[in-house]
């Protein structure tokens, strides 16, 4: 399928590794150009080097109010336009609601929630008709995940923000969707598995109808499609990329 994204320009936060990098890779492979961001300059530089001259990197933090303007300006300076945004952020610390201190909630709210809302709001104001925004959320939008109290609290709220934005921006021809990854083989999954037993890990895989964790590239291809004009009538949707794990549809 031709995604019709040649020479379109997408901002990808959290793009130096994991699901963000997988999405940037899929976009570039289909002819798009990307401006990716991450907090660690070394990781950002390495990701850009791997993607080639269709990529630009910016070292910044989603929690910083200056980040949206920095990314927009860099995209326009380097590539002359902006067509879409993927907001991917690192997962907040693990822990159950009854044990997570206020500071961790505040820090996570600033980066995961408010940072995402700010990026979407400010980028949306400059997107043309046909533009697209996607939030990388989690299956915790629908079903809480054990030991991830902060994520369980923030992700459903962001899903409602995405749905609200889809309603607000739809008349302008700008689409907004959410992506709900399940168990995907990223550094985040490695971290979470390190906190569990072999038996628990085996049970988690057995609960996936496809009986395996997903690969980042499998997520990236779905994200690239959702962002692209090929998905031109898709907006306000929460799309699981979870191997069939969620018990709802």
ChimeraX attribute file (.defattr): number of C-alpha atoms within 10 A of each C-alpha:
attribute: neighborCount
match mode: 1-to-1
recipient: residues
	/A:1	6
	/A:2	11
	/A:3	17
	/A:4	14
	/A:5	21
	/A:6	15
	/A:7	17
	/A:8	20
	/A:9	26
	/A:10	30
	/A:11	28
	/A:12	26
	/A:13	34
	/A:14	27
	/A:15	30
	/A:16	27
	/A:17	22
	/A:18	23
	/A:19	30
	/A:20	26
	/A:21	25
	/A:22	21
	/A:23	28
	/A:24	33
	/A:25	24
	/A:26	20
	/A:27	28
	/A:28	23
	/A:29	15
	/A:30	17
	/A:31	17
	/A:32	23
	/A:33	29
	/A:34	31
	/A:35	26
	/A:36	30
	/A:37	32
	/A:38	26
	/A:39	16
	/A:40	14
	/A:41	15
	/A:42	11
	/A:43	17
	/A:44	24
	/A:45	18
	/A:46	13
	/A:47	23
	/A:48	24
	/A:49	14
	/A:50	11
	/A:51	17
	/A:52	11
	/A:53	11
	/A:54	19
	/A:55	24
	/A:56	23
	/A:57	26
	/A:58	23
	/A:59	20
	/A:60	21
	/A:61	19
	/A:62	27
	/A:63	21
	/A:64	14
	/A:65	14
	/A:66	13
	/A:67	21
	/A:68	24
	/A:69	13
	/A:70	13
	/A:71	25
	/A:72	20
	/A:73	15
	/A:74	19
	/A:75	25
	/A:76	13
	/A:77	10
	/A:78	13
	/A:79	18
	/A:80	12
	/A:81	19
	/A:82	26
	/A:83	27
	/A:84	27
	/A:85	26
	/A:86	30
	/A:87	24
	/A:88	25
	/A:89	25
	/A:90	19
	/A:91	16
	/A:92	19
	/A:93	17
	/A:94	17
	/A:95	16
	/A:96	14
	/A:97	15
	/A:98	7
	/A:99	8
	/A:100	15
	/A:101	10
	/A:102	9
	/A:103	9
	/A:104	15
	/A:105	18
	/A:106	12
	/A:107	14
	/A:108	21
	/A:109	19
	/A:110	17
	/A:111	20
	/A:112	25
	/A:113	21
	/A:114	18
	/A:115	22
	/A:116	25
	/A:117	20
	/A:118	19
	/A:119	25
	/A:120	23
	/A:121	13
	/A:122	14
	/A:123	22
	/A:124	22
	/A:125	10
	/A:126	14
	/A:127	20
	/A:128	15
	/A:129	14
	/A:130	16
	/A:131	26
	/A:132	30
	/A:133	28
	/A:134	26
	/A:135	25
	/A:136	25
	/A:137	26
	/A:138	27
	/A:139	23
	/A:140	21
	/A:141	23
	/A:142	18
	/A:143	13
	/A:144	16
	/A:145	14
	/A:146	11
	/A:147	15
	/A:148	19
	/A:149	21
	/A:150	21
	/A:151	26
	/A:152	21
	/A:153	16
	/A:154	20
	/A:155	23
	/A:156	19
	/A:157	13
	/A:158	21
	/A:159	24
	/A:160	15
	/A:161	21
	/A:162	26
	/A:163	19
	/A:164	14
	/A:165	22
	/A:166	22
	/A:167	16
	/A:168	13
	/A:169	19
	/A:170	16
	/A:171	10
	/A:172	13
	/A:173	16
	/A:174	24
	/A:175	33
	/A:176	31
	/A:177	26
	/A:178	28
	/A:179	25
	/A:180	21
	/A:181	20
	/A:182	22
	/A:183	21
	/A:184	22
	/A:185	16
	/A:186	15
	/A:187	13
	/A:188	16
	/A:189	15
	/A:190	11
	/A:191	11
	/A:192	14
	/A:193	13
	/A:194	11
	/A:195	12
	/A:196	10
	/A:197	10
	/A:198	11
	/A:199	8
	/A:200	12
	/A:201	14
	/A:202	12
	/A:203	12
	/A:204	15
	/A:205	15
	/A:206	13
	/A:207	14
	/A:208	18
	/A:209	12
	/A:210	13
	/A:211	15
	/A:212	17
	/A:213	17
	/A:214	19
	/A:215	15
	/A:216	20
	/A:217	19
	/A:218	15
	/A:219	24
	/A:220	22
	/A:221	18
	/A:222	17
	/A:223	27
	/A:224	27
	/A:225	20
	/A:226	26
	/A:227	28
	/A:228	26
	/A:229	18
	/A:230	15
	/A:231	14
	/A:232	16
	/A:233	10
	/A:234	15
	/A:235	24
	/A:236	21
	/A:237	17
	/A:238	23
	/A:239	19
	/A:240	22
	/A:241	22
	/A:242	22
	/A:243	18
	/A:244	15
	/A:245	19
	/A:246	17
	/A:247	7
	/A:248	7
	/A:249	7
